[in-house]
Amino acid sequence: MKANVVDARGRACPEPVLLTKKALEVYKEGVDVVVDNVTARENIKRFAKNSGYNVDVKEENGDIILIIRKE
Amino acid sequence: MGDKKLIIINGLIVGFLSALLVKFGNPINMGICVACFIRDTVGGLGLHRAELVQYVRPEIIGIVLGAFLMSYGKRDFQTRGGSSPLTRFVLGFIVMIGALMFLGCPLRMVLRLAGGDLNALFGIVGFAFGIFIGIKFLNKGFTLKRTYNLNKAEGYIFPIINLILLVLLISGSTLLIFSQKGPGSQHAPILLALLVGLVVGAFAQRTRLCMVGGIRDLILFKDWYLLSGFIAIFIAALLGNIAFGVFNLGFVKQPVAHTDGLWNFLGMALAGFGSVLLGGCPMRQLILAGEGNIDSVISILGMATGAAFAHNFKLASSPQGPTVNGKIAVIIGFIVVALIGYFNIEKNLTFKVKGDVKVEG
């Protein structure tokens, strides 16, 4: 499935969460977010879950991909 | 939620251990104060001449090494940096000026309130206000740009520096200065203070406990996670202070504090504003520095330099109150942080994601 991808690699918190928030305001059905550190992963996961989304996590070449979809 | 339980336990431990350090010799309501202790350490190294506040604080060393060991063990250790280093240095410098106007970092602000020091209320309101302003910039697209992976060796340097400081301290080296009176002369035994630092650093590395993040996430995302740690610190320190008989409710004659409400407010507003743009409070910067985050190391070096200047230029407050120089410095600080905020807004951040297209956010 094609999805909108937000590249938040290298960003320090809370920027990845803010980017995710802004993306979800536009694409309410869900987005993929690429991050590269555990803090961003945890913060985005918590934010997405609190906002009523399901989150799947994949790892690819050291990057973390969060697949965020409407429940 | 298991996550939240952990950060509450983390907060309770930090609060209780802070009260314990006071019981064993630290200045009252200063079990842990990252700003004060960086300042004391800088003084212990002879980089400022304020004789009352010179002591290499093992708590700081412990927090850095605790975070280093935990992140290393958990494979979280990752050397990275390169996100607007000089801007971070300046922000760190200014956060310290704000903190020393109030006389405490955000953590000590909570500990002061838990000790009955009502002046801290002005600090907390100011702190929240500063964070609120900072968030305005974040929402407009403020960013210090991305960090990059660096060689692992770069990340080891800061923990090693702390290890060297520890060796100098334990050996009672004559290179260091030890305050004979004043807050710098009041300290818990080295080993206890180090142990507390290690526990706090290791634990907070896992939970990402952060004072600035608490209020920020609540306003931005309605997320109570980090703030629950903050509240837990307050409760445990309050109970600890009552149990150890150091709780003293009121405004006047509070230890290492002054009663100028306006400048307590403004000092912490500046610290909050600067910290939001840095992405975390001074304690959080120590933890990140232990994890290999060079951007945070630079922020800490900025704070350390700010602390030295704060005393050399007579910017830091004393129990008698703020200084004229300090007031001027805080006002300049607001202007500089606002300029940094303004000039680092990414205007092209209007969000355009298209199907299957990667967008550099």
Chai-1 contact restraints between the chains, C-beta under 6 A:
chainA,res_idxA,chainB,res_idxB,connection_type,confidence,min_distance_angstrom,max_distance_angstrom,comment,restraint_id
A,K2,B,G355,contact,1.0,0.0,6.0,A-B,restraint_1
A,K2,B,D356,contact,1.0,0.0,6.0,A-B,restraint_2
A,N4,B,V353,contact,1.0,0.0,6.0,A-B,restraint_3
A,V5,B,K358,contact,1.0,0.0,6.0,A-B,restraint_4
A,V6,B,G361,contact,1.0,0.0,6.0,A-B,restraint_5
A,D7,B,K358,contact,1.0,0.0,6.0,A-B,restraint_6
A,D7,B,E360,contact,1.0,0.0,6.0,A-B,restraint_7
A,D7,B,G361,contact,1.0,0.0,6.0,A-B,restraint_8
A,A8,B,G361,contact,1.0,0.0,6.0,A-B,restraint_9
A,G10,B,R146,contact,1.0,0.0,6.0,A-B,restraint_10
A,G10,B,T147,contact,1.0,0.0,6.0,A-B,restraint_11
A,R11,B,R146,contact,1.0,0.0,6.0,A-B,restraint_12
A,A12,B,G279,contact,1.0,0.0,6.0,A-B,restraint_13
A,E15,B,T143,contact,1.0,0.0,6.0,A-B,restraint_14
A,L19,B,G361,contact,1.0,0.0,6.0,A-B,restraint_15
A,K22,B,F351,contact,1.0,0.0,6.0,A-B,restraint_16
A,A23,B,V353,contact,1.0,0.0,6.0,A-B,restraint_17
A,V26,B,F351,contact,1.0,0.0,6.0,A-B,restraint_18
A,V38,B,D76,contact,1.0,0.0,6.0,A-B,restraint_19
A,T39,B,R208,contact,1.0,0.0,6.0,A-B,restraint_20
A,F47,B,F221,contact,1.0,0.0,6.0,A-B,restraint_21
